Amino acid sequence: MDLGLKDKVAIVTGGSEGIGKATAISMVNEGAKVVICARTQQTLDDAAKEISDITGFNVLTISADVRDPEQIEKAIQETIAEFGRLDIVVNNAGTSAGGNFETVDDEAWRNDMDLKFYAAIRFSRLAIPHMKEVGGGRIINVTNLGGKQPGPNSVPTSVTRAAGIALTKALSKDLAKHNILVNTVCIGTVKAGQHERRAAQIRTDDPSMTIDAFYDQRSQNIPLGRVGEANEAGDVICFLASDRASYLTGTSINIDGGTSGAI
């Protein structure tokens, strides 16, 4: 199936690992010109080499801390300077941060909102004029299940992700007349760098906690009986960015192996 992404230009934040990198691979394989953003240049370079090895094509890397409005603006400017257009933004940056409400201070709230919510606002705001110039575009916000079903010790992330889901719906209403479609994917447990880092932390006290053991534990409550692969999320995001998803906007799609009770 041709997704109609040939020569479309996409920015993927958090693009150096996990779902972001998998999304970039899927889009490049469909003929898109992809920019991956992350904070660390070395991880970007490593990801770019892997993407090139897999697809045979290069991606543009931009080192940017998406909590900084000036660096977001610079990333947009560099993309336009390189490709002359912008069609797709995937707001994927951010890892889960959860704690008990009484222990989470203002700095943690601000950091989480800047990383996951305000970054999506700022990238979208700056991208929209360029999307209008080419007759439309796609914005995909990567959120998680906690935004729909917050659990205990889930703040600030559950609240930030709920805001991202609401932002998606609001933008979809405002931007539909410009053929800019806005959707969100709510991620369950999908293999990613953040899980590898957590397993490594646990392993300092429990040497038996390999990454496979960690994922086996996490899969116990997943109806499909396994943790998701990053490419399974990346392929859904790629579809939402494509011409084949031309009548989808304001949607929230769970990528969770059937875990969530929320639609």
SERO-996539 format. One record per residue: x, y, z of N, C-alpha, C, O, CB in turn. Coordinates in steps of 0.02 Angstrom, whole numbers, padded with zeros to 5 digits, always signed. Glycine has a CB too. Example, Ala and Ser with C-alpha at 12.3 -4.5 7.8 and 13.67 -1.06 7.14 Angstrom:
BEGIN
+00660-00284+00390+00615-00225+00390+00660-00165+00390+00712-00166+00423+00565-00224+00452;+00642-00112+00354+00684-00053+00357+00645+00002+00394+00670+00057+00402+00704-00030+00286;
//
This chain:
BEGIN
+00042-00060+00000+00000+00000+00000+00044+00062+00000+00087+00070+00043-00047+00000+00061;+00032+00106-00048+00068+00170-00051+00034+00219-00004-00024+00235-00013+00071+00198-00124;+00071+00242+00046+00042+00288+00095+00043+00360+00073+00016+00404+00108+00079+00281+00160;+00072+00375+00016+00073+00443-00009+00118+00490+00029+00104+00550+00034+00004+00470-00008;+00172+00463+00057+00218+00504+00096+00281+00525+00057+00324+00558+00085+00238+00467+00158;+00287+00505-00005+00347+00521-00043+00359+00596-00045+00316+00635-00066+00343+00492-00114;+00419+00616-00024+00443+00685-00024+00407+00730+00027+00420+00790+00028+00435+00714-00092;+00363+00702+00068+00337+00741+00124+00393+00750+00175+00437+00708+00181+00274+00706+00156;+00391+00805+00211+00443+00821+00260+00413+00816+00330+00362+00846+00346+00472+00893+00248;+00447+00777+00372+00423+00763+00439+00476+00778+00491+00535+00763+00481+00400+00691+00445;+00456+00808+00546+00498+00815+00606+00473+00766+00658+00413+00765+00674+00498+00889+00633;+00519+00727+00686+00502+00680+00740+00544+00699+00801+00605+00692+00799+00515+00605+00719;+00512+00723+00853+00550+00738+00914+00559+00673+00954+00521+00626+00947+00513+00792+00957;+00610+00673+00996+00627+00611+01030+00643+00556+00979+00625+00498+00988+00569+00588+01076;+00676+00576+00925+00685+00532+00868+00747+00489+00869+00761+00454+00821+00686+00571+00807;+00785+00490+00924+00848+00453+00925+00842+00382+00952+00890+00344+00948+00898+00490+00966;+00784+00364+00978+00775+00297+01005+00702+00278+01007+00658+00320+00997+00806+00291+01075;+00688+00215+01021+00621+00191+01035+00570+00207+00981+00584+00198+00921+00598+00219+01098;+00513+00231+01002+00458+00244+00956+00475+00298+00906+00456+00294+00847+00396+00265+00995;+00511+00349+00927+00530+00403+00881+00573+00377+00824+00561+00393+00766+00567+00457+00917;+00624+00337+00841+00668+00309+00789+00629+00261+00745+00639+00261+00684+00728+00273+00821;+00586+00221+00774+00545+00174+00734+00499+00211+00687+00489+00189+00630+00505+00128+00780;+00471+00267+00710+00429+00308+00667+00469+00336+00608+00445+00336+00551+00397+00366+00707;+00529+00360+00623+00572+00386+00570+00587+00333+00518+00584+00347+00458+00637+00414+00600;+00602+00273+00540+00617+00218+00493+00557+00204+00449+00564+00196+00388+00638+00155+00531;+00498+00200+00480+00437+00186+00441+00424+00240+00390+00406+00225+00333+00377+00180+00488;+00433+00303+00409+00421+00358+00363+00472+00360+00307+00455+00372+00249+00421+00424+00400;+00535+00350+00323+00587+00350+00272+00574+00294+00221+00583+00303+00161+00657+00342+00303;+00554+00237+00246+00538+00181+00201+00480+00197+00154+00474+00167+00100+00521+00119+00242;+00438+00245+00174+00382+00266+00131+00400+00326+00087+00357+00352+00051+00323+00284+00174;+00463+00346+00088+00486+00399+00044+00486+00469+00073+00500+00517+00038+00444+00399-00015;+00471+00475+00138+00471+00541+00170+00542+00565+00184+00589+00525+00190+00431+00540+00235;+00550+00631+00188+00612+00662+00210+00603+00678+00284+00559+00717+00302+00629+00726+00168;+00646+00649+00325+00634+00650+00397+00689+00686+00435+00748+00679+00420+00627+00579+00424;+00668+00726+00483+00712+00760+00530+00701+00728+00598+00644+00724+00622+00700+00837+00532;+00754+00705+00630+00748+00680+00698+00781+00729+00747+00836+00753+00735+00780+00609+00704;+00746+00743+00801+00769+00790+00852+00778+00753+00918+00737+00711+00936+00720+00849+00860;+00830+00769+00953+00842+00745+01021+00895+00790+01052+00924+00832+01017+00864+00670+01022;+00907+00782+01116+00954+00826+01149+01027+00810+01135+01068+00855+01130+00942+00824+01223;+01043+00746+01129+01113+00725+01125+01134+00710+01054+01104+00666+01022+01125+00665+01170;+01184+00745+01030+01205+00736+00960+01231+00665+00947+01219+00638+00893+01258+00786+00942;+01266+00636+00995+01294+00569+00983+01239+00517+00973+01244+00475+00929+01339+00549+01041;+01187+00521+01014+01132+00473+01005+01096+00485+00940+01071+00438+00908+01082+00477+01064;+01092+00548+00919+01063+00564+00854+01105+00535+00797+01078+00506+00750+01056+00640+00845;+01170+00543+00803+01214+00516+00751+01209+00440+00747+01208+00411+00693+01287+00536+00765;+01205+00407+00805+01199+00334+00806+01133+00313+00774+01130+00265+00736+01203+00308+00878;+01079+00350+00791+01014+00334+00762+01013+00345+00687+00986+00305+00649+00958+00376+00795;+01043+00400+00665+01045+00416+00594+01082+00361+00555+01061+00342+00500+01079+00484+00582;+01137+00336+00583+01174+00282+00550+01131+00219+00545+01129+00186+00493+01239+00267+00587;+01096+00203+00600+01054+00143+00600+00998+00150+00549+00983+00103+00512+01024+00131+00670;+00967+00209+00546+00913+00220+00498+00939+00214+00427+00906+00184+00384+00881+00290+00509;+00998+00241+00414+01028+00237+00348+01044+00165+00330+01033+00144+00273+01092+00280+00345;+01071+00127+00378+01088+00057+00366+01025+00017+00348+01028-00028+00306+01122+00027+00426;+00970+00032+00381+00908-00006+00371+00873+00015+00306+00848-00028+00269+00861+00004+00430;+00870+00080+00293+00829+00105+00238+00868+00122+00175+00840+00123+00120+00792+00166+00261;+00932+00136+00183+00972+00159+00127+00967+00234+00114+00993+00259+00065+00951+00123+00066;+00933+00269+00159+00924+00342+00152+00946+00377+00216+00946+00348+00270+00851+00359+00135;+00964+00440+00208+00987+00480+00265+00930+00521+00294+00881+00538+00260+01044+00526+00244;+00937+00537+00359+00892+00584+00391+00933+00644+00414+00994+00639+00423+00854+00551+00452;+00899+00700+00424+00931+00759+00452+00926+00755+00528+00872+00742+00554+00898+00824+00425;+00981+00768+00563+00980+00768+00635+00986+00840+00661+01025+00880+00635+01038+00725+00664;+00946+00855+00711+00948+00921+00743+00949+00910+00818+00902+00883+00847+00887+00965+00722;+01003+00932+00850+01008+00929+00923+00969+00987+00953+00984+01045+00939+01082+00930+00947;+00919+00971+00993+00877+01023+01022+00846+00998+01087+00823+00941+01092+00822+01045+00972;+00845+01041+01136+00808+01029+01198+00739+01060+01189+00732+01121+01187+00845+01059+01262;+00688+01018+01183+00622+01043+01165+00589+01081+01221+00534+01108+01213+00578+00986+01144;+00621+01084+01279+00595+01126+01333+00612+01200+01321+00585+01244+01355+00623+01104+01400;+00656+01213+01274+00680+01280+01260+00646+01307+01197+00657+01281+01143+00758+01281+01252;+00604+01359+01203+00569+01385+01144+00616+01407+01088+00599+01397+01029+00526+01443+01164;+00673+01436+01104+00720+01458+01053+00748+01399+01014+00759+01405+00953+00776+01499+01084;+00761+01344+01047+00787+01285+01012+00734+01253+00968+00750+01224+00916+00815+01234+01063;+00671+01256+00989+00617+01232+00946+00613+01274+00883+00608+01247+00828+00549+01234+00984;+00616+01340+00890+00614+01384+00832+00672+01370+00785+00664+01370+00724+00614+01458+00855;+00730+01359+00814+00790+01344+00774+00780+01279+00735+00799+01274+00677+00853+01340+00819;+00750+01229+00766+00739+01164+00733+00692+01173+00673+00703+01143+00620+00710+01113+00782;+00640+01212+00681+00594+01225+00626+00630+01262+00570+00622+01245+00511+00532+01266+00650;+00668+01313+00588+00704+01352+00538+00754+01310+00498+00760+01317+00438+00741+01410+00571;+00790+01265+00533+00838+01222+00499+00803+01174+00452+00829+01158+00398+00880+01184+00550;+00745+01150+00472+00707+01104+00429+00685+01139+00365+00692+01112+00311+00646+01077+00467;+00658+01199+00372+00636+01237+00314+00695+01256+00269+00690+01253+00208+00598+01300+00335;+00750+01274+00300+00810+01291+00261+00835+01232+00220+00858+01240+00164+00865+01317+00307;+00829+01172+00249+00854+01112+00215+00806+01087+00162+00827+01067+00107+00867+01057+00265;+00740+01087+00176+00692+01054+00132+00641+01101+00100+00609+01082+00051+00656+01002+00171;+00634+01161+00127+00589+01210+00097+00515+01200+00113+00474+01237+00087+00598+01208+00024;+00499+01152+00155+00429+01140+00172+00426+01098+00236+00477+01071+00259+00392+01105+00114;+00366+01094+00265+00355+01051+00323+00284+01026+00320+00236+01065+00317+00369+01090+00389;+00276+00960+00321+00211+00929+00314+00186+00894+00377+00126+00891+00390+00212+00881+00259;+00233+00869+00418+00215+00824+00473+00256+00840+00534+00317+00850+00530+00225+00750+00452;+00223+00843+00592+00258+00849+00656+00235+00792+00701+00175+00782+00711+00245+00919+00690;+00283+00754+00726+00268+00702+00776+00298+00725+00842+00359+00725+00851+00297+00632+00753;+00254+00744+00888+00276+00767+00954+00283+00706+01000+00235+00684+01031+00225+00819+00984;+00344+00680+01002+00357+00616+01036+00403+00623+01096+00410+00576+01135+00386+00567+00988;+00435+00680+01105+00485+00687+01159+00453+00679+01228+00397+00701+01240+00520+00755+01154;+00490+00646+01272+00468+00641+01341+00465+00570+01367+00446+00524+01331+00401+00672+01348;+00485+00561+01430+00481+00496+01463+00433+00502+01522+00418+00557+01545+00551+00472+01487;+00409+00445+01545+00362+00445+01601+00396+00467+01666+00453+00447+01680+00330+00376+01610;+00361+00507+01704+00384+00528+01770+00325+00523+01818+00277+00561+01811+00414+00600+01769;+00329+00477+01865+00272+00467+01909+00291+00467+01982+00341+00438+02002+00237+00403+01893;+00249+00499+02022+00260+00500+02094+00195+00515+02130+00144+00530+02099+00314+00550+02113;+00197+00511+02195+00139+00530+02236+00131+00606+02235+00180+00643+02240+00147+00505+02308;+00069+00629+02229+00056+00700+02222+00090+00741+02276+00116+00795+02262-00019+00713+02223;+00090+00717+02337+00118+00756+02393+00194+00763+02389+00222+00805+02424+00098+00724+02458;+00226+00722+02349+00299+00725+02345+00325+00759+02282+00385+00769+02275+00327+00654+02349;+00280+00776+02236+00301+00806+02172+00301+00882+02179+00249+00912+02191+00255+00783+02114;+00360+00913+02172+00365+00985+02182+00352+01024+02118+00342+00995+02064+00434+01003+02210;+00351+01090+02124+00335+01133+02067+00385+01124+02010+00366+01127+01952+00333+01206+02089;+00448+01115+02027+00499+01107+01974+00484+01045+01932+00491+01048+01871+00569+01102+02005;+00465+00990+01963+00449+00929+01926+00388+00940+01882+00386+00916+01825+00436+00871+01974;+00338+00975+01907+00279+00991+01867+00299+01033+01806+00278+01018+01750+00225+01027+01909;+00338+01086+01817+00358+01130+01763+00399+01093+01711+00388+01101+01651+00397+01190+01790;+00446+01052+01733+00488+01015+01687+00447+00968+01643+00458+00964+01582+00542+00976+01725;+00400+00933+01674+00359+00886+01636+00313+00922+01587+00305+00899+01530+00317+00843+01684;+00284+00977+01608+00241+01015+01563+00281+01045+01505+00258+01045+01448+00205+01071+01601;+00340+01071+01519+00382+01099+01466+00402+01046+01415+00401+01058+01355+00445+01132+01496;+00420+00987+01440+00446+00934+01398+00391+00902+01354+00403+00889+01295+00478+00880+01440;+00333+00891+01383+00282+00851+01348+00224+00892+01321+00195+00875+01269+00255+00799+01393;+00207+00946+01354+00147+00984+01335+00165+01048+01298+00143+01059+01242+00106+01000+01396;+00205+01091+01330+00222+01154+01297+00264+01143+01235+00259+01181+01187+00259+01200+01346;+00306+01092+01235+00345+01077+01174+00298+01061+01116+00309+01083+01060+00393+01018+01186;+00245+01022+01129+00197+01006+01077+00161+01069+01053+00150+01078+00993+00146+00954+01101;+00143+01112+01100+00110+01175+01081+00156+01217+01037+00135+01242+00985+00091+01215+01145;+00219+01224+01058+00265+01268+01022+00284+01240+00953+00286+01278+00905+00328+01279+01063;+00297+01175+00949+00312+01146+00884+00252+01153+00837+00260+01171+00779+00331+01071+00891;+00193+01139+00863+00133+01143+00821+00121+01215+00797+00107+01227+00739+00072+01118+00859;+00127+01262+00843+00114+01333+00826+00161+01356+00769+00139+01390+00723+00124+01378+00888;+00225+01336+00774+00273+01358+00724+00266+01319+00658+00283+01345+00605+00343+01350+00750;+00241+01258+00662+00234+01218+00601+00173+01235+00561+00173+01229+00500+00232+01144+00620;+00120+01257+00593+00056+01268+00560+00060+01315+00499+00032+01298+00447+00005+01295+00609;+00094+01372+00504+00098+01415+00444+00130+01380+00384+00110+01391+00327+00138+01478+00460;+00180+01338+00396+00213+01302+00342+00167+01248+00313+00167+01236+00253+00279+01270+00367;+00127+01217+00356+00079+01168+00332+00025+01201+00289+00004+01174+00239+00047+01131+00390;+00003+01260+00310-00046+01296+00271-00019+01312+00201-00056+01310+00152-00066+01362+00307;+00045+01328+00197+00075+01345+00133+00072+01287+00082+00069+01299+00022+00147+01366+00143;+00074+01226+00107+00074+01168+00062+00006+01134+00059-00001+01079+00031+00127+01117+00085;-00045+01167+00087-00113+01142+00080-00135+01092+00132-00186+01058+00123-00121+01111+00014;-00098+01086+00186-00119+01041+00240-00060+01009+00274-00002+01021+00256-00165+00988+00213;-00075+00967+00322-00022+00934+00359-00049+00886+00411-00109+00874+00415+00024+00984+00392;-00003+00859+00450-00021+00811+00502+00018+00828+00565+00078+00843+00563-00005+00738+00479;-00016+00827+00622+00015+00832+00687-00005+00770+00726-00065+00757+00735-00005+00898+00724;+00044+00732+00750+00030+00673+00790+00063+00683+00858+00124+00690+00862+00055+00608+00756;+00023+00682+00910+00048+00690+00978+00052+00621+01011+00003+00584+01014+00002+00737+01020;+00111+00604+01035+00121+00540+01069+00108+00550+01143+00146+00585+01177+00193+00511+01055;+00055+00518+01168+00038+00523+01239+00039+00452+01269+00071+00408+01241-00033+00558+01249;+00005+00442+01324+00002+00374+01351-00064+00360+01386-00106+00404+01394+00060+00361+01399;-00072+00297+01406-00136+00275+01435-00153+00312+01499-00212+00320+01515-00134+00201+01448;-00102+00334+01536-00114+00370+01598-00153+00434+01588-00185+00459+01634-00050+00386+01632;-00151+00462+01527-00191+00521+01513-00265+00508+01512-00305+00553+01520-00170+00550+01447;-00284+00445+01501-00354+00425+01502-00374+00392+01567-00429+00403+01592-00370+00378+01444;-00329+00352+01595-00343+00315+01656-00285+00324+01705-00243+00279+01711-00354+00240+01641;-00282+00380+01740-00227+00391+01787-00228+00339+01843-00280+00323+01871-00230+00461+01816;-00170+00314+01859-00163+00269+01915-00133+00304+01975-00118+00364+01972-00122+00209+01896;-00122+00268+02029-00088+00297+02087-00016+00313+02070+00015+00279+02028-00092+00251+02147;+00011+00364+02101+00081+00383+02092+00097+00395+02018+00150+00375+01993+00128+00328+02119;+00052+00429+01984+00060+00439+01912+00071+00512+01892+00077+00527+01832+00000+00413+01876;+00075+00557+01940+00086+00627+01922+00161+00642+01924+00198+00613+01964+00047+00675+01970;+00183+00687+01881+00144+00733+01838+00124+00705+01770+00083+00735+01735+00182+00794+01828;+00153+00648+01750+00144+00625+01681+00072+00614+01662+00051+00633+01607+00183+00562+01670;+00031+00584+01706-00038+00570+01687-00076+00635+01672-00117+00637+01626-00074+00531+01743;-00062+00686+01710-00095+00751+01700-00070+00784+01636-00109+00811+01597-00084+00797+01761;-00005+00782+01626+00024+00812+01565-00002+00776+01503-00019+00809+01454+00101+00808+01567;-00007+00711+01505-00031+00673+01447-00106+00685+01436-00128+00686+01378-00017+00598+01457;-00144+00693+01489-00215+00710+01481-00222+00778+01446-00265+00787+01403-00251+00712+01549;-00178+00824+01464-00178+00889+01430-00161+00881+01356-00189+00915+01314-00128+00938+01464;-00114+00836+01340-00096+00824+01271-00153+00795+01231-00162+00811+01172-00037+00778+01268;-00193+00752+01262-00251+00723+01228-00303+00777+01215-00332+00780+01161-00282+00665+01271;-00315+00820+01264-00362+00875+01255-00337+00924+01202-00377+00949+01162-00374+00912+01322;-00273+00938+01202-00243+00982+01151-00256+00953+01081-00273+00990+01035-00167+00991+01162;-00248+00889+01074-00259+00856+01010-00330+00869+00985-00340+00888+00927-00247+00781+01016;-00379+00858+01028-00449+00867+01008-00463+00940+00991-00496+00954+00941-00496+00844+01064;-00437+00986+01031-00449+01057+01019-00418+01079+00952-00450+01114+00913-00421+01099+01076;-00355+01059+00941-00322+01078+00878-00357+01048+00818-00361+01079+00765-00249+01057+00880;-00382+00987+00825-00415+00955+00768-00476+00995+00746-00490+00998+00686-00437+00884+00787;-00510+01026+00793-00568+01068+00776-00547+01132+00741-00577+01153+00692-00609+01084+00839;-00495+01164+00768-00472+01228+00741-00439+01222+00672-00445+01267+00631-00425+01260+00789;-00406+01166+00660-00363+01161+00601-00393+01121+00544-00364+01117+00490-00298+01131+00620;-00451+01090+00555-00481+01048+00503-00493+01088+00439-00484+01061+00384-00546+01018+00528;-00513+01150+00445-00529+01191+00386-00467+01203+00343-00472+01222+00285-00559+01258+00407;-00407+01192+00373-00345+01201+00335-00317+01134+00312-00260+01130+00288-00293+01238+00379;-00355+01081+00320-00333+01013+00303-00271+00992+00343-00229+00955+00319-00317+01008+00228;-00267+01018+00404-00215+00996+00451-00248+00949+00501-00290+00971+00541-00180+01058+00487;-00230+00886+00499-00262+00835+00539-00219+00821+00601-00158+00816+00597-00273+00770+00499;-00252+00816+00659-00217+00810+00722-00243+00750+00760-00303+00745+00774-00224+00875+00765;-00199+00704+00777-00219+00643+00812-00168+00628+00866-00113+00655+00867-00225+00584+00763;-00187+00583+00912-00141+00561+00963-00141+00485+00968-00192+00453+00956-00159+00591+01031;-00083+00457+00985-00078+00387+01001-00062+00382+01076-00016+00415+01100-00024+00350+00957;-00100+00340+01111-00090+00330+01182-00052+00265+01192-00078+00211+01178-00158+00329+01221;+00009+00271+01215+00055+00214+01217+00047+00176+01283+00045+00206+01337+00127+00238+01208;+00043+00110+01277+00047+00066+01335+00120+00048+01347+00164+00092+01345+00004+00002+01326;+00134-00015+01360+00203-00037+01371+00231-00059+01304+00213-00111+01277+00207-00094+01423;+00276-00018+01278+00309-00031+01214+00384-00025+01226+00407+00019+01262+00285+00020+01158;+00422-00070+01196+00495-00071+01208+00526-00003+01190+00515+00024+01136+00527-00126+01166;+00565+00023+01237+00594+00089+01228+00653+00097+01274+00663+00059+01322+00542+00144+01241;+00693+00147+01260+00753+00160+01299+00738+00173+01372+00778+00154+01416+00789+00218+01271;+00681+00206+01387+00666+00221+01456+00657+00157+01497+00675+00156+01556+00603+00264+01461;+00630+00105+01467+00622+00041+01502+00689+00007+01513+00701-00024+01565+00574-00005+01464;+00733+00013+01464+00800-00016+01471+00837+00018+01529+00872-00014+01567+00840-00009+01406;+00828+00084+01535+00862+00120+01589+00832+00101+01657+00869+00096+01706+00856+00196+01577;+00767+00091+01660+00736+00070+01723+00759+00001+01743+00774-00012+01802+00660+00072+01718;+00762-00044+01695+00786-00112+01710+00858-00110+01735+00876-00147+01781+00782-00156+01647;+00899-00066+01707+00968-00060+01729+00972-00034+01800+01015-00055+01839+01007-00013+01682;+00927+00013+01818+00926+00038+01886+00908-00017+01935+00939-00024+01988+00877+00096+01892;+00857-00056+01918+00837-00112+01961+00892-00163+01968+00901-00193+02021+00773-00145+01933;+00930-00173+01914+00982-00223+01912+01039-00208+01961+01076-00254+01980+01010-00230+01842;+01046-00146+01982+01098-00130+02032+01083-00165+02098+01130-00180+02136+01102-00055+02042;+01019-00177+02113+01000-00213+02174+00981-00286+02161+00986-00328+02205+00942-00177+02207;+00960-00299+02100+00938-00366+02081+00971-00386+02015+00944-00370+01962+00860-00370+02076;+01028-00420+02018+01065-00437+01957+01025-00480+01907+01043-00484+01849+01128-00473+01975;+00972-00512+01930+00932-00554+01885+00886-00514+01839+00856-00542+01793+00892-00604+01926;+00880-00449+01852+00833-00408+01814+00862-00388+01746+00883-00331+01736+00813-00345+01854;+00863-00435+01701+00882-00420+01632+00825-00382+01599+00770-00378+01626+00899-00484+01592;+00839-00354+01540+00785-00318+01505+00729-00367+01486+00671-00348+01486+00812-00282+01443;+00747-00429+01468+00696-00478+01451+00653-00495+01512+00592-00501+01506+00728-00542+01424;+00684-00501+01570+00647-00515+01631+00601-00457+01648+00544-00466+01670+00694-00529+01690;+00625-00396+01637+00585-00336+01650+00523-00336+01605+00467-00324+01629+00627-00273+01637;+00533-00350+01541+00476-00351+01495+00429-00409+01511+00368-00402+01503+00500-00356+01423;+00455-00465+01532+00412-00521+01552+00366-00501+01609+00307-00518+01609+00454-00583+01571;+00393-00466+01658+00353-00442+01714+00298-00394+01690+00241-00400+01710+00396-00407+01766;+00317-00348+01646+00269-00298+01623+00215-00328+01578+00161-00299+01571+00306-00243+01585;+00229-00385+01549+00180-00415+01503+00125-00454+01538+00077-00475+01506+00216-00461+01454;+00132-00465+01603+00085-00508+01639+00013-00483+01636-00034-00523+01635+00106-00514+01711;+00004-00417+01635-00063-00389+01634-00085-00363+01566-00133-00325+01561-00068-00333+01684;-00049-00383+01514-00067-00362+01446-00105-00418+01413-00079-00474+01407-00003-00343+01405;-00167-00406+01391-00207-00460+01361-00171-00498+01304-00180-00558+01298-00270-00432+01335;-00132-00463+01263-00097-00498+01210-00037-00539+01236-00007-00577+01198-00073-00449+01158;-00021-00530+01299+00030-00571+01330+00102-00553+01314+00147-00592+01326+00020-00640+01311;+00113-00493+01288+00181-00472+01272+00184-00396+01271+00134-00362+01266+00203-00501+01204;+00245-00372+01276+00258-00300+01270+00262-00283+01196+00284-00323+01155+00325-00280+01306;+00240-00223+01178+00240-00202+01109+00310-00186+01083+00354-00166+01121+00196-00143+01100;+00318-00195+01018+00380-00175+00985+00375-00102+00963+00320-00079+00946+00395-00222+00924;+00431-00067+00963+00430+00003+00944+00404+00013+00874+00369+00062+00860+00501+00033+00950;+00420-00033+00828+00398-00025+00759+00322-00032+00753+00292-00005+00706+00432-00076+00714;+00290-00067+00800+00217-00073+00797+00184-00006+00811+00132+00010+00782+00193-00126+00847;+00214+00033+00855+00190+00101+00867+00210+00147+00810+00170+00188+00787+00217+00129+00933;+00271+00140+00786+00295+00182+00732+00255+00175+00669+00243+00224+00633+00367+00167+00717;+00233+00114+00654+00193+00103+00593+00124+00136+00598+00098+00161+00548+00185+00028+00581;+00094+00136+00658+00030+00169+00667+00037+00244+00658-00004+00276+00626+00000+00152+00737;+00090+00272+00688+00102+00344+00681+00114+00362+00608+00088+00412+00584+00163+00365+00724;+00152+00321+00573+00165+00332+00502+00099+00333+00463+00089+00375+00419+00213+00279+00474;+00056+00286+00478-00010+00284+00444-00049+00348+00458-00078+00377+00411-00050+00223+00467;-00051+00371+00520-00087+00432+00537-00059+00493+00501-00095+00541+00487-00086+00444+00612;+00005+00491+00485+00037+00547+00449+00023+00545+00375+00042+00591+00339+00112+00546+00461;-00008+00492+00351-00011+00479+00279-00077+00502+00247-00124+00521+00282-00002+00406+00266;-00077+00501+00181-00138+00517+00144-00192+00465+00155-00251+00480+00147-00122+00521+00069;-00174+00405+00175-00223+00352+00187-00265+00365+00250-00317+00333+00260-00187+00285+00194;-00243+00412+00291-00280+00430+00352-00314+00498+00343-00319+00537+00391-00233+00431+00413;-00337+00512+00282-00360+00579+00265-00428+00597+00296-00448+00655+00292-00365+00585+00191;-00463+00549+00327-00527+00565+00359-00524+00552+00434-00575+00543+00467-00583+00524+00327;-00463+00551+00461-00453+00541+00533-00425+00605+00563-00369+00626+00545-00407+00481+00546;-00461+00635+00608-00434+00691+00647-00470+00694+00714-00529+00679+00718-00441+00758+00608;-00433+00714+00765-00461+00716+00832-00466+00649+00865-00499+00642+00917-00528+00748+00831;-00434+00598+00836-00439+00531+00864-00385+00518+00915-00333+00551+00916-00435+00479+00808;-00399+00469+00958-00351+00446+01008-00347+00370+01003-00395+00335+01019-00372+00469+01081;-00291+00345+00981-00283+00274+00968-00239+00242+01021-00182+00263+01031-00254+00261+00898;-00265+00192+01056-00226+00155+01105-00181+00105+01071-00204+00064+01031-00272+00121+01156;-00117+00107+01087-00069+00057+01064-00043+00022+01126+00008+00040+01154-00010+00089+01021;-00081-00028+01148-00070-00054+01216-00082-00129+01223-00083-00154+01279-00114-00018+01263;-00092-00165+01168-00104-00236+01173-00169-00254+01208-00177-00310+01232-00048-00269+01209;-00216-00206+01210-00281-00219+01240-00285-00203+01314-00333-00223+01347-00299-00289+01230;-00235-00169+01341-00231-00158+01414-00285-00111+01441-00317-00126+01491-00163-00132+01432;-00294-00055+01407-00336-00003+01435-00410-00020+01431-00433-00052+01383-00324+00063+01398;-00446+00001+01482-00519-00005+01480-00552+00056+01450-00613+00058+01441-00546-00016+01550;-00511+00107+01434-00538+00169+01405-00533+00166+01330-00485+00139+01302-00500+00231+01432;-00583+00193+01297-00584+00194+01224-00539+00250+01198-00532+00260+01138-00656+00203+01197;
//
